């Protein structure tokens, strides 16, 4: 059951709005899809004493892995 809602502009990425949305939230969990998968949003969720249930974004993991592998093989 949604406890809070925030209407955002249609031309904006929703991820950065999560900290504002949950800043006064009193809940055990914050559930969100991969759009909200960021270090900032995980931290904001933990700062409210809630447990983040935010799906990992597999594209971010793949890109991070490519960057790490690239650093290993660069000379």
C-alpha atoms as a printed R data frame, in Angstrom:
   type eleno elety resid chain resno      x      y       z
1  ATOM     1    CA   UNK     A     1  0.000  0.000   0.000
2  ATOM     2    CA   UNK     A     2  1.546  3.349  -1.011
3  ATOM     3    CA   UNK     A     3  2.038  5.652   1.966
4  ATOM     4    CA   UNK     A     4  3.214  8.709   0.035
5  ATOM     5    CA   UNK     A     5  3.204  9.895  -3.553
6  ATOM     6    CA   UNK     A     6  4.985 12.599  -5.521
7  ATOM     7    CA   UNK     A     7  3.968 13.760  -8.982
8  ATOM     8    CA   UNK     A     8  6.998 14.557 -11.125
9  ATOM     9    CA   UNK     A     9  7.331 16.159 -14.565
10 ATOM    10    CA   UNK     A    10  6.954 13.687 -17.424
11 ATOM    11    CA   UNK     A    11 10.280 14.696 -18.917
12 ATOM    12    CA   UNK     A    12 12.336 14.057 -15.753
13 ATOM    13    CA   UNK     A    13 14.009 10.896 -14.479
14 ATOM    14    CA   UNK     A    14 12.222  9.901 -11.235
15 ATOM    15    CA   UNK     A    15 15.215  8.416  -9.387
16 ATOM    16    CA   UNK     A    16 16.534 11.669  -7.851
17 ATOM    17    CA   UNK     A    17 13.134 12.423  -6.287
18 ATOM    18    CA   UNK     A    18 13.156  9.437  -3.900
19 ATOM    19    CA   UNK     A    19 15.024 11.108  -0.984
20 ATOM    20    CA   UNK     A    20 12.483 13.979  -0.899
21 ATOM    21    CA   UNK     A    21  9.601 11.519  -1.140
22 ATOM    22    CA   UNK     A    22 10.705  9.431   1.843
23 ATOM    23    CA   UNK     A    23 12.357 12.046   4.085
24 ATOM    24    CA   UNK     A    24  9.533 11.979   6.700
25 ATOM    25    CA   UNK     A    25  8.456  8.411   6.052
26 ATOM    26    CA   UNK     A    26  7.852  6.089   8.978
27 ATOM    27    CA   UNK     A    27  7.939  2.634   7.436
28 ATOM    28    CA   UNK     A    28  9.838 -0.614   7.798
29 ATOM    29    CA   UNK     A    29 10.499 -0.965   4.053
30 ATOM    30    CA   UNK     A    30 10.806  1.171   0.921
31 ATOM    31    CA   UNK     A    31  9.943 -0.767  -2.228
32 ATOM    32    CA   UNK     A    32 10.974  0.566  -5.638
33 ATOM    33    CA   UNK     A    33 11.900 -0.631  -9.118
34 ATOM    34    CA   UNK     A    34 15.270 -0.367 -10.876
35 ATOM    35    CA   UNK     A    35 14.685  3.293 -11.750
36 ATOM    36    CA   UNK     A    36 15.518  4.084  -8.115
37 ATOM    37    CA   UNK     A    37 18.615  1.875  -7.890
38 ATOM    38    CA   UNK     A    38 21.402  4.255  -6.833
39 ATOM    39    CA   UNK     A    39 23.761  4.666  -3.898
40 ATOM    40    CA   UNK     A    40 22.039  7.924  -3.007
41 ATOM    41    CA   UNK     A    41 18.603  6.276  -2.833
42 ATOM    42    CA   UNK     A    42 19.844  3.284  -0.833
43 ATOM    43    CA   UNK     A    43 21.459  5.705   1.645
44 ATOM    44    CA   UNK     A    44 18.333  7.878   1.844
45 ATOM    45    CA   UNK     A    45 16.248  4.799   2.577
46 ATOM    46    CA   UNK     A    46 18.587  3.597   5.319
47 ATOM    47    CA   UNK     A    47 18.654  7.131   6.785
48 ATOM    48    CA   UNK     A    48 14.900  6.830   7.417
49 ATOM    49    CA   UNK     A    49 15.559  3.563   9.298
50 ATOM    50    CA   UNK     A    50 13.707  1.643   6.598
51 ATOM    51    CA   UNK     A    51 14.994 -1.388   4.749
52 ATOM    52    CA   UNK     A    52 15.428 -0.757   1.001
53 ATOM    53    CA   UNK     A    53 13.682 -3.215  -1.299
54 ATOM    54    CA   UNK     A    54 14.989 -1.650  -4.496
55 ATOM    55    CA   UNK     A    55 15.640 -3.894  -7.472
56 ATOM    56    CA   UNK     A    56 19.218 -3.816  -8.728
57 ATOM    57    CA   UNK     A    57 19.748 -2.372 -12.177
58 ATOM    58    CA   UNK     A    58 21.629 -5.060 -14.161
59 ATOM    59    CA   UNK     A    59 22.836 -2.480 -16.705
60 ATOM    60    CA   UNK     A    60 24.687 -0.586 -13.951
61 ATOM    61    CA   UNK     A    61 26.353 -3.796 -12.770
62 ATOM    62    CA   UNK     A    62 27.387 -4.693 -16.320
63 ATOM    63    CA   UNK     A    63 28.813 -1.211 -16.938
64 ATOM    64    CA   UNK     A    64 30.700 -1.266 -13.614
65 ATOM    65    CA   UNK     A    65 32.167 -4.657 -14.484
66 ATOM    66    CA   UNK     A    66 33.248 -3.412 -17.921
67 ATOM    67    CA   UNK     A    67 34.945 -0.414 -16.302
68 ATOM    68    CA   UNK     A    68 36.795 -2.599 -13.792
69 ATOM    69    CA   UNK     A    69 37.916 -5.034 -16.489
70 ATOM    70    CA   UNK     A    70 39.020 -2.111 -18.679
71 ATOM    71    CA   UNK     A    71 41.190 -0.766 -15.871
72 ATOM    72    CA   UNK     A    72 42.845 -4.113 -15.307
73 ATOM    73    CA   UNK     A    73 43.918 -4.531 -18.933
74 ATOM    74    CA   UNK     A    74 44.921 -0.956 -19.728
75 ATOM    75    CA   UNK     A    75 48.663 -0.347 -19.924
